[in-house]
Amino acid sequence: MPSYREVQSAVRVEKFRIWFAWFSGGFIMLGIALATQHIHIVSVITQVLLIVLGILSTIAAVRMANALNRKAEAARKEILGDL
């Protein structure tokens, strides 16, 4: 059975991975938007798609972080014996 510290460490690492991937994706989307800014119709379509994808990826990242929090709380209760 893992210790409480191991569970917390694993959750912290997974949250870091989630938010690092979110940040990296945002940086890539910014690069794409800047690369297409002088092609008029492509720029508008790209910006709309990137805004939608940015909102969806933010929602997904928050939901994954919340799911990790719930799993960590359940593991904490199991390990420490809280009911």
N, C-alpha and C positions, 0 to 999 in steps of 0.2 A: 504494500500500500504506500503510495507516495505521501510525502510529508506536505504540510501546508505551504512551506517555503518553496518546494518544488512546483507545486501547482501555481502559486503566484508568479514564479519565475517564468514558467511556460506561458502563462496568460500574457505577461508583459512582453515576451518575445513575439508572440503571435500578434498582439496589438501593434507592436512596432512594425512588423511585416505588412500588416494591413495598411497602416497609414503611410508607410514608405512607398508601397505600390500605388496608393492614391496620389501621393505627391509626385511620384515619377510620371504617372499617367498625365497629370495636370501639366507638368513641364513639357512633355511630348506634345500635348494638345496645343499648348502655347506656341511651340515651335512650328507646328503645322499651320496655325492661324497666321503667324507672322510670315511664313513662306508663301501663303496664298493671298496676302492682303492687297496685292496690286493686280490681281486677276478678278475683275469686278463680280461677275455672277458666281464664280467658284468661291470667292471670298465670303459672299453672303451665305451660300449653302453650307460652306464649311463652318462658319461661325454658328449658324443655327444648330447644326448637328453636334458640334463640340459643346455647346451650352446644354443641350439635351443630354448628351453622354456624361457631361460633368455632373449634372444634377443626379442622374441615375447612379453614377459611381459613388457619389457622396452618400446617397441613401443606402446603397449596398454596404459601404464601409461602416456606416453607423450601425446598421443592423447586425453586421458581423461582430463588431465590438460589443454591442449589447448582448448578443448570444454568448460571447466569451465571458462576459460579466456574470450572466446567469449560470453558466457552467461552473465558473470559479466559486460562486456563492454556494452552489449545491455541493461541490467538492469540499469547501470549507466546513459546511455543516456536517458532512459525512466524516471528515477527518477529526474535527474537534468535538463531535458528538452533540452538537446543538440540534434541537428539534424545532 
